[in-house]
Amino acid sequence: MFAKVIGSAARAESTPWDTDLRDLALLISAHFRYRVESVPRFGPDRLRRLSMPVLLLAGGRDIMLDSRQSARLLERVVPTATVRMQPEAGHVVLGQTATVLDFLRDD
């Protein structure tokens, strides 16, 4: 199940940190009881009220959430949103430290 959740891109290890994170995620998945109810959702009216910069890092092969739908919604209603879709990633999007740091440093 874990391989289906993280997707093929997450298995390509690029740094020791990615390996450590993967190992931690595997440990958690072995002992975690996954959500079976719907994930709480924020509608367009609530999202429009966001005035701060927003970063969405999402996997195109996410089998747990409809990341593409979330990306389209954010792009449509949150002018401050930056969307970075990783087409080959699953639910877990690894190797994005530089992307996050660039986003946080951007004025």
A tleap script that builds the chain and sets N, CA, C and O, in Angstrom:
source leaprc.protein.ff14SB
mol = sequence {
  NMET PHE ALA LYS VAL ILE GLY SER ALA ALA
  ARG ALA GLU SER THR PRO TRP ASP THR ASP
  LEU ARG ASP LEU ALA LEU LEU ILE SER ALA
  HIE PHE ARG TYR ARG VAL GLU SER VAL PRO
  ARG PHE GLY PRO ASP ARG LEU ARG ARG LEU
  SER MET PRO VAL LEU LEU LEU ALA GLY GLY
  ARG ASP ILE MET LEU ASP SER ARG GLN SER
  ALA ARG LEU LEU GLU ARG VAL VAL PRO THR
  ALA THR VAL ARG MET GLN PRO GLU ALA GLY
  HIE VAL VAL LEU GLY GLN THR ALA THR VAL
  LEU ASP PHE LEU ARG ASP CASP
}
set mol.1.N position { 0.824 -1.195 0.000 }
set mol.1.CA position { 0.000 0.000 0.000 }
set mol.1.C position { 0.863 1.252 0.000 }
set mol.1.O position { 0.556 2.217 -0.699 }
set mol.2.N position { 1.940 1.243 0.778 }
set mol.2.CA position { 2.768 2.435 0.890 }
set mol.2.C position { 3.315 2.860 -0.464 }
set mol.2.O position { 3.320 4.051 -0.775 }
set mol.3.N position { 3.774 1.920 -1.272 }
set mol.3.CA position { 4.320 2.271 -2.595 }
set mol.3.C position { 3.253 2.921 -3.465 }
set mol.3.O position { 3.558 3.823 -4.245 }
set mol.4.N position { 2.009 2.476 -3.342 }
set mol.4.CA position { 0.933 3.101 -4.110 }
set mol.4.C position { 0.696 4.522 -3.642 }
set mol.4.O position { 0.402 5.399 -4.454 }
set mol.5.N position { 0.819 4.766 -2.345 }
set mol.5.CA position { 0.561 6.092 -1.793 }
set mol.5.C position { 1.658 7.071 -2.177 }
set mol.5.O position { 1.368 8.196 -2.582 }
set mol.6.N position { 2.922 6.656 -2.054 }
set mol.6.CA position { 3.999 7.613 -2.312 }
set mol.6.C position { 4.290 7.773 -3.789 }
set mol.6.O position { 4.844 8.798 -4.187 }
set mol.7.N position { 3.944 6.813 -4.610 }
set mol.7.CA position { 4.156 6.944 -6.046 }
set mol.7.C position { 5.577 6.609 -6.450 }
set mol.7.O position { 6.453 6.458 -5.598 }
set mol.8.N position { 5.803 6.495 -7.738 }
set mol.8.CA position { 7.103 6.062 -8.240 }
set mol.8.C position { 8.188 7.109 -8.054 }
set mol.8.O position { 9.338 6.747 -7.808 }
set mol.9.N position { 7.866 8.392 -8.164 }
set mol.9.CA position { 8.887 9.437 -8.050 }
set mol.9.C position { 9.475 9.487 -6.651 }
set mol.9.O position { 10.648 9.823 -6.490 }
set mol.10.N position { 8.687 9.159 -5.639 }
set mol.10.CA position { 9.175 9.220 -4.270 }
set mol.10.C position { 10.180 8.119 -3.979 }
set mol.10.O position { 10.944 8.229 -3.020 }
set mol.11.N position { 10.202 7.061 -4.779 }
set mol.11.CA position { 11.150 5.975 -4.542 }
set mol.11.C position { 12.543 6.317 -5.055 }
set mol.11.O position { 13.522 5.695 -4.642 }
set mol.12.N position { 12.647 7.281 -5.936 }
set mol.12.CA position { 13.954 7.693 -6.433 }
set mol.12.C position { 14.621 8.530 -5.352 }
set mol.12.O position { 14.223 9.668 -5.106 }
set mol.13.N position { 15.630 7.969 -4.711 }
set mol.13.CA position { 16.266 8.644 -3.591 }
set mol.13.C position { 17.346 9.591 -4.103 }
set mol.13.O position { 18.234 9.189 -4.856 }
set mol.14.N position { 17.260 10.851 -3.687 }
set mol.14.CA position { 18.239 11.817 -4.153 }
set mol.14.C position { 19.159 12.293 -3.042 }
set mol.14.O position { 20.267 12.754 -3.314 }
set mol.15.N position { 18.714 12.188 -1.786 }
set mol.15.CA position { 19.544 12.633 -0.670 }
set mol.15.C position { 19.351 11.683 0.503 }
set mol.15.O position { 18.361 10.953 0.557 }
set mol.16.N position { 20.296 11.690 1.447 }
set mol.16.CA position { 20.093 10.886 2.661 }
set mol.16.C position { 18.833 11.309 3.410 }
set mol.16.O position { 18.161 10.475 4.015 }
set mol.17.N position { 18.513 12.593 3.372 }
set mol.17.CA position { 17.297 13.076 4.039 }
set mol.17.C position { 16.065 12.403 3.434 }
set mol.17.O position { 15.168 11.989 4.168 }
set mol.18.N position { 16.012 12.288 2.099 }
set mol.18.CA position { 14.880 11.628 1.456 }
set mol.18.C position { 14.765 10.177 1.917 }
set mol.18.O position { 13.663 9.682 2.151 }
set mol.19.N position { 15.898 9.501 2.047 }
set mol.19.CA position { 15.902 8.117 2.511 }
set mol.19.C position { 15.389 8.034 3.943 }
set mol.19.O position { 14.572 7.170 4.264 }
set mol.20.N position { 15.868 8.932 4.806 }
set mol.20.CA position { 15.411 8.957 6.200 }
set mol.20.C position { 13.911 9.237 6.275 }
set mol.20.O position { 13.193 8.614 7.057 }
set mol.21.N position { 13.451 10.170 5.462 }
set mol.21.CA position { 12.029 10.512 5.455 }
set mol.21.C position { 11.191 9.333 4.972 }
set mol.21.O position { 10.132 9.047 5.530 }
set mol.22.N position { 11.666 8.659 3.944 }
set mol.22.CA position { 10.956 7.473 3.448 }
set mol.22.C position { 10.880 6.405 4.525 }
set mol.22.O position { 9.829 5.800 4.735 }
set mol.23.N position { 12.010 6.170 5.215 }
set mol.23.CA position { 12.040 5.159 6.275 }
set mol.23.C position { 11.078 5.525 7.409 }
set mol.23.O position { 10.402 4.654 7.958 }
set mol.24.N position { 11.018 6.807 7.757 }
set mol.24.CA position { 10.081 7.254 8.779 }
set mol.24.C position { 8.642 7.039 8.317 }
set mol.24.O position { 7.807 6.568 9.090 }
set mol.25.N position { 8.350 7.378 7.078 }
set mol.25.CA position { 6.996 7.191 6.539 }
set mol.25.C position { 6.613 5.718 6.531 }
set mol.25.O position { 5.464 5.380 6.818 }
set mol.26.N position { 7.551 4.839 6.208 }
set mol.26.CA position { 7.275 3.395 6.246 }
set mol.26.C position { 6.967 2.927 7.662 }
set mol.26.O position { 6.053 2.130 7.878 }
set mol.27.N position { 7.731 3.425 8.619 }
set mol.27.CA position { 7.494 3.070 10.019 }
set mol.27.C position { 6.116 3.551 10.471 }
set mol.27.O position { 5.370 2.812 11.115 }
set mol.28.N position { 5.789 4.789 10.128 }
set mol.28.CA position { 4.478 5.324 10.497 }
set mol.28.C position { 3.373 4.507 9.845 }
set mol.28.O position { 2.386 4.166 10.497 }
set mol.29.N position { 3.530 4.194 8.572 }
set mol.29.CA position { 2.462 3.475 7.867 }
set mol.29.C position { 2.246 2.073 8.437 }
set mol.29.O position { 1.152 1.520 8.322 }
set mol.30.N position { 3.266 1.505 9.040 }
set mol.30.CA position { 3.123 0.174 9.634 }
set mol.30.C position { 2.274 0.207 10.903 }
set mol.30.O position { 1.715 -0.815 11.302 }
set mol.31.N position { 2.175 1.389 11.548 }
set mol.31.CA position { 1.492 1.485 12.833 }
set mol.31.C position { 0.359 2.503 12.859 }
set mol.31.O position { -0.270 2.702 13.898 }
set mol.32.N position { 0.097 3.139 11.746 }
set mol.32.CA position { -0.886 4.214 11.690 }
set mol.32.C position { -2.225 3.696 11.194 }
set mol.32.O position { -2.277 2.903 10.254 }
set mol.33.N position { -3.296 4.134 11.813 }
set mol.33.CA position { -4.627 3.784 11.340 }
set mol.33.C position { -5.091 4.889 10.396 }
set mol.33.O position { -5.369 6.007 10.832 }
set mol.34.N position { -5.173 4.580 9.122 }
set mol.34.CA position { -5.487 5.582 8.113 }
set mol.34.C position { -6.914 6.077 8.229 }
set mol.34.O position { -7.810 5.349 8.657 }
set mol.35.N position { -7.106 7.313 7.845 }
set mol.35.CA position { -8.421 7.961 7.853 }
set mol.35.C position { -9.359 7.215 6.908 }
set mol.35.O position { -8.975 6.860 5.794 }
set mol.36.N position { -10.569 6.983 7.352 }
set mol.36.CA position { -11.560 6.343 6.490 }
set mol.36.C position { -12.705 7.293 6.165 }
set mol.36.O position { -13.465 7.056 5.226 }
set mol.37.N position { -12.828 8.372 6.943 }
set mol.37.CA position { -13.857 9.349 6.648 }
set mol.37.C position { -13.303 10.398 5.678 }
set mol.37.O position { -12.102 10.436 5.412 }
set mol.38.N position { -14.168 11.222 5.169 }
set mol.38.CA position { -13.753 12.247 4.215 }
set mol.38.C position { -12.823 13.259 4.871 }
set mol.38.O position { -12.950 13.560 6.058 }
set mol.39.N position { -11.907 13.768 4.098 }
set mol.39.CA position { -10.996 14.812 4.553 }
set mol.39.C position { -11.782 16.122 4.597 }
set mol.39.O position { -12.516 16.429 3.657 }
set mol.40.N position { -11.639 16.903 5.679 }
set mol.40.CA position { -12.319 18.198 5.712 }
set mol.40.C position { -11.873 19.056 4.522 }
set mol.40.O position { -10.696 19.071 4.163 }
set mol.41.N position { -12.819 19.762 3.925 }
set mol.41.CA position { -12.513 20.562 2.741 }
set mol.41.C position { -12.876 22.017 2.990 }
set mol.41.O position { -13.850 22.332 3.675 }
set mol.42.N position { -12.071 22.884 2.420 }
set mol.42.CA position { -12.365 24.307 2.460 }
set mol.42.C position { -12.933 24.693 1.102 }
set mol.42.O position { -12.333 24.409 0.065 }
set mol.43.N position { -14.068 25.328 1.115 }
set mol.43.CA position { -14.704 25.734 -0.122 }
set mol.43.C position { -14.100 27.011 -0.673 }
set mol.43.O position { -13.289 27.656 -0.008 }
set mol.44.N position { -14.491 27.379 -1.883 }
set mol.44.CA position { -13.955 28.575 -2.530 }
set mol.44.C position { -14.135 29.839 -1.694 }
set mol.44.O position { -13.244 30.688 -1.676 }
set mol.45.N position { -15.261 29.984 -1.002 }
set mol.45.CA position { -15.489 31.199 -0.219 }
set mol.45.C position { -14.471 31.361 0.902 }
set mol.45.O position { -13.991 32.466 1.153 }
set mol.46.N position { -14.140 30.265 1.573 }
set mol.46.CA position { -13.125 30.342 2.634 }
set mol.46.C position { -11.737 30.550 2.052 }
set mol.46.O position { -10.945 31.324 2.589 }
set mol.47.N position { -11.440 29.864 0.962 }
set mol.47.CA position { -10.113 29.993 0.362 }
set mol.47.C position { -9.869 31.402 -0.162 }
set mol.47.O position { -8.746 31.901 -0.087 }
set mol.48.N position { -10.898 32.047 -0.690 }
set mol.48.CA position { -10.748 33.417 -1.208 }
set mol.48.C position { -10.305 34.398 -0.128 }
set mol.48.O position { -9.723 35.437 -0.438 }
set mol.49.N position { -10.571 34.085 1.119 }
set mol.49.CA position { -10.205 34.981 2.223 }
set mol.49.C position { -8.713 34.899 2.568 }
set mol.49.O position { -8.220 35.712 3.350 }
set mol.50.N position { -7.999 33.943 2.003 }
set mol.50.CA position { -6.560 33.828 2.284 }
set mol.50.C position { -5.835 34.993 1.612 }
set mol.50.O position { -5.946 35.196 0.403 }
set mol.51.N position { -5.107 35.737 2.401 }
set mol.51.CA position { -4.376 36.882 1.844 }
set mol.51.C position { -2.871 36.650 1.840 }
set mol.51.O position { -2.120 37.420 1.242 }
set mol.52.N position { -2.441 35.603 2.498 }
set mol.52.CA position { -1.012 35.318 2.576 }
set mol.52.C position { -0.586 34.435 1.402 }
set mol.52.O position { -1.428 33.794 0.773 }
set mol.53.N position { 0.716 34.397 1.102 }
set mol.53.CA position { 1.186 33.474 0.066 }
set mol.53.C position { 0.894 32.023 0.472 }
set mol.53.O position { 1.041 31.652 1.637 }
set mol.54.N position { 0.485 31.222 -0.495 }
set mol.54.CA position { 0.136 29.825 -0.271 }
set mol.54.C position { 0.927 28.973 -1.251 }
set mol.54.O position { 0.980 29.286 -2.440 }
set mol.55.N position { 1.540 27.904 -0.766 }
set mol.55.CA position { 2.279 26.976 -1.615 }
set mol.55.C position { 1.619 25.611 -1.542 }
set mol.55.O position { 1.430 25.060 -0.458 }
set mol.56.N position { 1.271 25.070 -2.698 }
set mol.56.CA position { 0.756 23.709 -2.780 }
set mol.56.C position { 1.775 22.861 -3.525 }
set mol.56.O position { 2.088 23.129 -4.685 }
set mol.57.N position { 2.291 21.839 -2.854 }
set mol.57.CA position { 3.152 20.835 -3.474 }
set mol.57.C position { 2.325 19.565 -3.542 }
set mol.57.O position { 1.942 19.018 -2.509 }
set mol.58.N position { 2.048 19.095 -4.740 }
set mol.58.CA position { 1.135 17.969 -4.883 }
set mol.58.C position { 1.657 16.967 -5.896 }
set mol.58.O position { 2.395 17.309 -6.820 }
set mol.59.N position { 1.254 15.721 -5.697 }
set mol.59.CA position { 1.624 14.651 -6.613 }
set mol.59.C position { 0.505 14.358 -7.591 }
set mol.59.O position { -0.658 14.244 -7.204 }
set mol.60.N position { 0.855 14.238 -8.839 }
set mol.60.CA position { -0.115 13.954 -9.885 }
set mol.60.C position { -0.691 12.554 -9.813 }
set mol.60.O position { -1.726 12.278 -10.418 }
set mol.61.N position { -0.034 11.665 -9.080 }
set mol.61.CA position { -0.516 10.281 -8.946 }
set mol.61.C position { -0.982 9.971 -7.524 }
set mol.61.O position { -0.896 8.832 -7.065 }
set mol.62.N position { -1.469 10.985 -6.846 }
set mol.62.CA position { -1.965 10.836 -5.482 }
set mol.62.C position { -3.244 10.011 -5.517 }
set mol.62.O position { -4.222 10.397 -6.157 }
set mol.63.N position { -3.233 8.861 -4.821 }
set mol.63.CA position { -4.432 8.019 -4.799 }
set mol.63.C position { -5.294 8.310 -3.574 }
set mol.63.O position { -6.378 7.743 -3.433 }
set mol.64.N position { -4.822 9.187 -2.686 }
set mol.64.CA position { -5.578 9.492 -1.477 }
set mol.64.C position { -6.411 10.763 -1.618 }
set mol.64.O position { -7.505 10.853 -1.059 }
set mol.65.N position { -5.903 11.740 -2.358 }
set mol.65.CA position { -6.588 13.014 -2.551 }
set mol.65.C position { -6.575 13.369 -4.029 }
set mol.65.O position { -5.685 12.949 -4.769 }
set mol.66.N position { -7.556 14.137 -4.449 }
set mol.66.CA position { -7.583 14.615 -5.831 }
set mol.66.C position { -6.745 15.886 -5.915 }
set mol.66.O position { -7.274 16.997 -5.874 }
set mol.67.N position { -5.443 15.707 -6.031 }
set mol.67.CA position { -4.514 16.838 -6.018 }
set mol.67.C position { -4.721 17.772 -7.199 }
set mol.67.O position { -4.567 18.986 -7.066 }
set mol.68.N position { -5.061 17.226 -8.335 }
set mol.68.CA position { -5.292 18.072 -9.514 }
set mol.68.C position { -6.499 18.987 -9.304 }
set mol.68.O position { -6.476 20.152 -9.700 }
set mol.69.N position { -7.537 18.461 -8.690 }
set mol.69.CA position { -8.709 19.288 -8.396 }
set mol.69.C position { -8.346 20.381 -7.390 }
set mol.69.O position { -8.765 21.529 -7.540 }
set mol.70.N position { -7.573 20.027 -6.370 }
set mol.70.CA position { -7.134 21.010 -5.380 }
set mol.70.C position { -6.298 22.098 -6.036 }
set mol.70.O position { -6.457 23.278 -5.724 }
set mol.71.N position { -5.412 21.710 -6.938 }
set mol.71.CA position { -4.560 22.675 -7.631 }
set mol.71.C position { -5.405 23.632 -8.471 }
set mol.71.O position { -5.190 24.844 -8.444 }
set mol.72.N position { -6.361 23.086 -9.213 }
set mol.72.CA position { -7.225 23.946 -10.046 }
set mol.72.C position { -8.011 24.930 -9.186 }
set mol.72.O position { -8.134 26.104 -9.534 }
set mol.73.N position { -8.542 24.450 -8.065 }
set mol.73.CA position { -9.305 25.314 -7.180 }
set mol.73.C position { -8.436 26.434 -6.619 }
set mol.73.O position { -8.829 27.600 -6.652 }
set mol.74.N position { -7.267 26.090 -6.108 }
set mol.74.CA position { -6.374 27.118 -5.557 }
set mol.74.C position { -5.982 28.145 -6.611 }
set mol.74.O position { -6.006 29.348 -6.352 }
set mol.75.N position { -5.625 27.676 -7.784 }
set mol.75.CA position { -5.232 28.606 -8.851 }
set mol.75.C position { -6.381 29.539 -9.227 }
set mol.75.O position { -6.157 30.695 -9.584 }
set mol.76.N position { -7.598 29.036 -9.145 }
set mol.76.CA position { -8.753 29.824 -9.543 }
set mol.76.C position { -9.155 30.867 -8.488 }
set mol.76.O position { -9.537 31.982 -8.843 }
set mol.77.N position { -9.073 30.518 -7.210 }
set mol.77.CA position { -9.647 31.405 -6.190 }
set mol.77.C position { -8.644 32.072 -5.251 }
set mol.77.O position { -9.015 32.973 -4.499 }
set mol.78.N position { -7.380 31.647 -5.281 }
set mol.78.CA position { -6.376 32.239 -4.377 }
set mol.78.C position { -5.288 32.889 -5.224 }
set mol.78.O position { -4.390 32.201 -5.710 }
set mol.79.N position { -5.357 34.201 -5.407 }
set mol.79.CA position { -4.376 34.871 -6.271 }
set mol.79.C position { -2.941 34.760 -5.771 }
set mol.79.O position { -1.998 34.894 -6.552 }
set mol.80.N position { -2.771 34.515 -4.475 }
set mol.80.CA position { -1.419 34.411 -3.908 }
set mol.80.C position { -0.886 32.981 -3.924 }
set mol.80.O position { 0.176 32.717 -3.361 }
set mol.81.N position { -1.606 32.054 -4.561 }
set mol.81.CA position { -1.203 30.647 -4.550 }
set mol.81.C position { -0.126 30.349 -5.589 }
set mol.81.O position { -0.171 30.829 -6.722 }
set mol.82.N position { 0.834 29.549 -5.167 }
set mol.82.CA position { 1.835 28.978 -6.053 }
set mol.82.C position { 1.604 27.474 -6.029 }
set mol.82.O position { 1.627 26.855 -4.966 }
set mol.83.N position { 1.384 26.892 -7.191 }
set mol.83.CA position { 1.091 25.462 -7.287 }
set mol.83.C position { 2.236 24.766 -8.003 }
set mol.83.O position { 2.609 25.155 -9.109 }
set mol.84.N position { 2.787 23.749 -7.383 }
set mol.84.CA position { 3.850 22.944 -7.975 }
set mol.84.C position { 3.388 21.497 -7.991 }
set mol.84.O position { 3.444 20.802 -6.976 }
set mol.85.N position { 2.933 21.052 -9.152 }
set mol.85.CA position { 2.451 19.677 -9.316 }
set mol.85.C position { 3.618 18.818 -9.794 }
set mol.85.O position { 4.273 19.141 -10.784 }
set mol.86.N position { 3.867 17.732 -9.090 }
set mol.86.CA position { 4.889 16.768 -9.473 }
set mol.86.C position { 4.156 15.595 -10.131 }
set mol.86.O position { 3.610 14.749 -9.423 }
set mol.87.N position { 4.130 15.522 -11.463 }
set mol.87.CA position { 3.280 14.560 -12.163 }
set mol.87.C position { 3.514 13.100 -11.796 }
set mol.87.O position { 2.566 12.315 -11.816 }
set mol.88.N position { 4.724 12.712 -11.465 }
set mol.88.CA position { 5.026 11.312 -11.178 }
set mol.88.C position { 4.961 10.971 -9.692 }
set mol.88.O position { 5.091 9.804 -9.324 }
set mol.89.N position { 4.764 11.965 -8.838 }
set mol.89.CA position { 4.728 11.717 -7.391 }
set mol.89.C position { 3.343 11.270 -6.959 }
set mol.89.O position { 2.339 11.589 -7.596 }
set mol.90.N position { 3.315 10.532 -5.873 }
set mol.90.CA position { 2.053 10.112 -5.285 }
set mol.90.C position { 1.630 11.089 -4.210 }
set mol.90.O position { 1.763 12.301 -4.376 }
set mol.91.N position { 1.117 10.559 -3.102 }
set mol.91.CA position { 0.643 11.405 -2.005 }
set mol.91.C position { 1.811 12.093 -1.293 }
set mol.91.O position { 1.666 13.206 -0.788 }
set mol.92.N position { 2.950 11.436 -1.255 }
set mol.92.CA position { 4.132 11.989 -0.604 }
set mol.92.C position { 5.028 12.609 -1.673 }
set mol.92.O position { 5.446 11.930 -2.610 }
set mol.93.N position { 5.319 13.893 -1.529 }
set mol.93.CA position { 6.151 14.605 -2.494 }
set mol.93.C position { 7.473 14.935 -1.797 }
set mol.93.O position { 7.544 15.828 -0.953 }
set mol.94.N position { 8.506 14.197 -2.170 }
set mol.94.CA position { 9.821 14.371 -1.541 }
set mol.94.C position { 10.727 15.262 -2.394 }
set mol.94.O position { 10.435 15.561 -3.551 }
set mol.95.N position { 11.836 15.672 -1.777 }
set mol.95.CA position { 12.865 16.396 -2.508 }
set mol.95.C position { 12.475 17.819 -2.874 }
set mol.95.O position { 12.928 18.335 -3.895 }
set mol.96.N position { 11.654 18.456 -2.069 }
set mol.96.CA position { 11.173 19.798 -2.390 }
set mol.96.C position { 11.720 20.876 -1.455 }
set mol.96.O position { 11.159 21.969 -1.365 }
set mol.97.N position { 12.811 20.566 -0.765 }
set mol.97.CA position { 13.374 21.521 0.188 }
set mol.97.C position { 13.714 22.842 -0.485 }
set mol.97.O position { 13.367 23.902 0.036 }
set mol.98.N position { 14.378 22.801 -1.621 }
set mol.98.CA position { 14.754 24.036 -2.315 }
set mol.98.C position { 13.514 24.824 -2.740 }
set mol.98.O position { 13.492 26.052 -2.650 }
set mol.99.N position { 12.498 24.124 -3.195 }
set mol.99.CA position { 11.251 24.790 -3.606 }
set mol.99.C position { 10.612 25.510 -2.423 }
set mol.99.O position { 10.171 26.652 -2.548 }
set mol.100.N position { 10.565 24.839 -1.278 }
set mol.100.CA position { 9.970 25.447 -0.079 }
set mol.100.C position { 10.808 26.636 0.388 }
set mol.100.O position { 10.262 27.689 0.718 }
set mol.101.N position { 12.125 26.472 0.416 }
set mol.101.CA position { 12.991 27.573 0.848 }
set mol.101.C position { 12.858 28.770 -0.086 }
set mol.101.O position { 12.779 29.907 0.378 }
set mol.102.N position { 12.833 28.533 -1.387 }
set mol.102.CA position { 12.642 29.633 -2.346 }
set mol.102.C position { 11.314 30.343 -2.094 }
set mol.102.O position { 11.250 31.572 -2.120 }
set mol.103.N position { 10.269 29.579 -1.853 }
set mol.103.CA position { 8.951 30.148 -1.588 }
set mol.103.C position { 8.983 31.004 -0.323 }
set mol.103.O position { 8.462 32.119 -0.308 }
set mol.104.N position { 9.596 30.477 0.736 }
set mol.104.CA position { 9.644 31.217 2.001 }
set mol.104.C position { 10.521 32.466 1.922 }
set mol.104.O position { 10.272 33.448 2.622 }
set mol.105.N position { 11.529 32.429 1.084 }
set mol.105.CA position { 12.438 33.573 0.953 }
set mol.105.C position { 11.911 34.637 0.012 }
set mol.105.O position { 12.356 35.784 0.058 }
set mol.106.N position { 10.974 34.273 -0.834 }
set mol.106.CA position { 10.440 35.196 -1.846 }
set mol.106.C position { 9.643 36.309 -1.167 }
set mol.106.O position { 8.842 36.063 -0.265 }
set mol.107.N position { 9.882 37.525 -1.617 }
set mol.107.CA position { 9.140 38.668 -1.047 }
set mol.107.C position { 7.923 38.896 -1.846 }
set mol.107.O position { 7.150 39.807 -1.546 }
savepdb mol mol.pdb
quit
